[in-house]
């Protein structure tokens, strides 16, 4: 891997780790309003959704979308 790509990847990983994203903000609000136990399904849904995104990326769904575009008329 080239040094420039490694630096870009490390920077992205650091920034995405230390900054709160929209999922964390939703969980914070849900936990504050409804409590921990009632927010557990929300947490589980986020975990499953993020895992699904990672698996689809791993399987190359992004590459498939370039070969089979969603909208051929647009």
C-alpha positions in Angstrom: 0.0 0.0 0.0 1.3 3.4 -0.9 2.2 5.8 2.0 -0.3 8.4 0.9 -3.2 5.9 0.9 -2.1 4.6 4.3 -2.1 8.1 5.7 -5.5 8.8 4.2 -6.9 5.6 5.7 -5.4 6.2 9.1 -6.8 9.8 9.1 -10.3 8.6 8.2 -10.2 5.8 10.8 -9.1 8.3 13.5 -11.7 10.9 12.6 -14.5 8.4 12.4 -13.5 6.9 15.7 -13.3 10.1 17.8 -16.3 12.1 16.4 -19.8 11.2 17.5 -21.9 10.2 14.4 -25.6 10.4 13.9 -26.1 6.9 15.4 -24.4 7.9 18.6 -26.5 11.0 18.8 -29.7 9.1 18.3 -28.7 6.6 20.9 -27.9 9.3 23.4 -31.3 10.9 22.9 -33.1 7.6 23.0 -31.3 6.6 26.2 -32.0 9.9 27.8 -35.7 9.8 26.9 -36.5 6.1 27.3 -33.8 4.6 29.3 -31.2 1.9 28.7 -33.4 -1.2 28.4 -35.9 0.4 26.0 -33.0 1.6 23.8 -31.5 -1.9 23.4 -33.5 -2.7 20.2 -32.2 0.6 18.8 -28.7 -0.4 19.6 -29.1 -3.8 18.1 -30.6 -2.3 14.9 -27.6 0.0 14.5 -25.2 -2.9 15.0 -27.0 -5.0 12.4 -27.2 -2.1 10.0 -23.5 -1.3 10.2 -22.5 -4.9 9.9 -24.7 -5.2 6.8 -23.0 -2.2 5.3 -19.6 -3.7 6.0 -20.5 -7.1 4.6 -22.0 -5.6 1.4 -18.8 -3.6 1.0 -16.7 -6.7 1.5 -18.7 -8.6 -1.1 -18.2 -5.9 -3.6 -21.7 -4.5 -3.9 -20.2 -1.1 -4.8 -18.4 -2.6 -7.8 -21.6 -4.3 -8.9 -23.5 -1.1 -8.9 -21.1 0.4 -11.4 -21.8 -2.5 -13.8 -25.5 -2.5 -13.2 -26.6 1.1 -12.5 -30.0 1.6 -10.8 -31.3 4.2 -13.1 -30.3 3.9 -16.8 -32.6 6.7 -18.0 -31.6 9.4 -15.5 
